[in-house]
Amino acid sequence: MTVIWINGPFGGGKTTLATTLQQELPGAVLFDAEEVGFLLRQVFPGKYKDFQDNPAWRPLVAEFAVHCHRENDGHPVIIPMTLLRQDYAAEIHGAIRVAGIPLQHLLLHADPDTVSARIDASIEFPDDEARSEKVRGFRRRKLPVYTEAYDGWLAADAEVIDTAHLTPRQVADQALKSIGAL
């Protein structure tokens, strides 16, 4: 089938959608590209503030996605990952496509006020408010970067699902339609 890249703002519902798609698409696997970043942080501690800036991250993510697709007998590989730099997205997505694997780039979008409200309401670590606030702070700082990417290139590069007034189920149904599974 395909690689399904789910993009969007930090805290925008990518993981929720990815988990739902994995449950509803027979044979689908979930690949968290962030895990590649965590591995690289162990190898190169403190060298890169954002692991996406590590030149090894992008080709490793692409190669892993290709191998997941092949190992999974062509069933969907779902990758929920915020990519806000056009050159990074082009490098990863291009490498997957050059390998002959179709890639569908879905973008979960909502206006900045909606995303801000969702960030403010999120509780990532119920037992650790300080840690949750650290995550919320990161997401708040990245929101203007997301908005700039959306206006600059992202909306034109991906199939946009406006989530502002949708339930998670409605988002999943739109995503399933977008990938031809409904």
Secondary structure, 3 states (H helix, E strand, C coil): CCEEEEECCCCCCHHHHHHHHHHHCCCCEECCCHHHHHHHHHHCCCCCCCHHHCCCHHHHHHHHHHHHHHHCCCCCEEEECCCCCHHHHHHHHHHHHHCCCCEEEEEEECCHHHHHHHHHHCCCCCCCHHHHHHHHHHHHHHHHHHHHHHHHHHHHHCEEEECCCCCHHHHHHHHHHHCCCC
